[in-house]
Amino acid sequence: MNVLIFGAKGYLGSLFASLYPHALTPSVDIADAASVAQILDQEKPDIVINCAGKTGRPNVDWCETHREETLRSNVTGPLVLLQECGSRGIYWVHIGSGCIYEGEGGSRGYTEEDPPNFTGSFYSRTKLWSDQILREFPVLNLRIRMPFDGSLSGRNLLTKLRGYSRVLDVRNSLTYLPDFLRAASSLMERRITGTFNVVNEGAISPYEVMQLFAEIVDPTHAFERLTLEDLSSVVSAGRSNCILSAGKLKREGIEMQPVRQALTEAMNMMKSLL
């Protein structure tokens, strides 16, 4: 299987590159149609995985002041891949985001069929636009939320939260990346298309995550509780806080472990590295 990964140097891209060690990892701007066409014709991949995208550094507030760059990466690029992979009959995978919803989505969480309802940040709007376009075509669109693992990467949710003095106490869905990779691999092997919420079972607030972190990793770690009402005082763009349903994924025979269990596993890994 000839796999090509766009954005292989990023947090998610590097994990896919570890999963597929023989994958092609070109440094190509996915919004440059001519360059994308050239690499596809040259390498003739069986599968393309798009991990390229702008989330902003240190966070999505960056996207508010870098709108053209964010749009080019999060919307123009996926549309180029849609055209170039589609015209060549190449199966491709897009890493989307669940940060296009707000709220708990009733008792079940938001499903893939629920219309997005969060537009509070430019980042989320760009992910929403590409998400809604791609759902009309035979693409595997994997929505993740607040991704974490046991590494010390600066993109790891646990590393980010560790650096905050105040942490939001609102329940959210989270994605444990080892589970995500297993789910993605299973779907890709079967060439399944469509949109999937790839999140772990259950929901937890970032504040509760840090309580668990203090219990498992660092009992001296100090932080304060941040309420949703006070969030606007520490960020410039709105933040999606939502719970997604992974029922569609489960119907494909893919189970994501409970989020607290996944967090415990990741934190024990982090503890061994610190």
Sequence and secondary structure as in RCSB ss.txt:
>XXXX:A:sequence
MNVLIFGAKGYLGSLFASLYPHALTPSVDIADAASVAQILDQEKPDIVINCAGKTGRPNVDWCETHREETLRSNV
TGPLVLLQECGSRGIYWVHIGSGCIYEGEGGSRGYTEEDPPNFTGSFYSRTKLWSDQILREFPVLNLRIRMPFDG
SLSGRNLLTKLRGYSRVLDVRNSLTYLPDFLRAASSLMERRITGTFNVVNEGAISPYEVMQLFAEIVDPTHAFER
LTLEDLSSVVSAGRSNCILSAGKLKREGIEMQPVRQALTEAMNMMKSLL
>XXXX:A:secstr
  EEEETTTSHHHHHHHHHSTT B     TT HHHHHHHHHHH  SEEEE      SSSTHHHHH HHHHHIIII
IHHHHHHHHHHHHT EEEEEEESTT  B  TTT B TTS     SSHHHHHHHHHHHHHTTSS EEEEE SEE S
S  TTSHHHHHHT SEEE   B  EEHHHHHHHHHHHHHTT  EEEE   BS B HHHHHHHHHHHT TT   EE
E GGGGGGT SS    B B  HHHHHTT    BHHHHHHHHHHHHHHH 
